[in-house]
């Protein structure tokens, strides 16, 4: 049974849906809902996707010895991609803060 790798796949899909909501639905709501609420929702979705991708990648790695399936590969790639995106965003923010205080 591929419990770990399939759980990693499901978590990857959840993270992807969070990011799709963030990038496609939230921007269309700025004229209808308060901007502070949308900023909070936007941050919550991105942070949730980043944290869930860490959990998803650990589940995918735990399932590395399970039989090969397409779900296993897709789940690993989804979680790894989202985790890399999240890490890149954090690193860029840290560099921006360092640049701000170095001047």
N, C-alpha and C positions, 0 to 999 in steps of 0.2 A: 504494500500500500504506500502511496506517495503522499503521506500526510503533510510532511514539512514543506515539500516543494509545491504542493497544491495550495497550501496556506500562504506561501510566499507569492504565488500567482494571484490569489484573491486580494491580498494586501496591495500588490502592485496595481491591480485594477482600481482599487479604492483610491489609492494615491493619484493615479492618472485622472480619475473622475474629479477629485478635488482640484487638481490643476486645471482641468478643462473648465470647470465652473469658474475658477479664478480668472482665467484669461479670456473666456468668451461670454459669460453671463454677467459677471459683476460689472464690467465696464458699461454695459448697456443699461444698468440700473442707476447710474449716477444722477440722472435727471429726475428720477422718481423717488429715491430714498435719501435720507440724510447721509452726507458724506462721511461723518464720523462713524456711523454704523457700518457703512461699506468698508471703510478702512480697517475697522476691527475685524469684520468678517473676512476680509482679504488676508490680513495677517494670520488669523486663526487657520484658514484653509492651507496657507503655505507652510506654516509651522507644523500643522497636523500631518501634512504630506511628508515633510522632512523626517519627523519622528517616526511615522509609520513605515517609511522606507527603510529606516535603520532596523526596525523589527522584521520587516519583510526580507531584507538581505540576510539577516541572521537565520531566518527560517529556511531560506533558499540554500544557504551554505550548509546548514544541518542536513538538508536533503540531498547533498551532493552524491551520496552513495546509493540513493534510491534509483530505481530503473529510469532510463531516459524517456522523457516525454516532451512534447512541444510546450506544454504548460510550464514545465520546469525551466526550460530555456527562456521563454518569454517572461516569466516571473522574475528570474534572475536579472535579465537585461533591463526590465522596467524598473525594478528596485535600484539597481546599480546606477541607471541613468538619472533617476530622480535624486538619489543620494549625491551623485556628482554635481548635479545642478544646485542642490541645497548647499553643499560644501563650497562651491564656487561663489555663490551669493554671500555666504558668511565671510569668506576670505576677501572678497572685493569690498565688503562693508568695513572690515577691519583695516584694510589698506587705505580706504578713504578717510577713516578716523585718524589713522597715523599721519596721513598727508596733511590733514587739517591742523593737527597739533604740532607738526614739525615746522610750519612757517612762522 
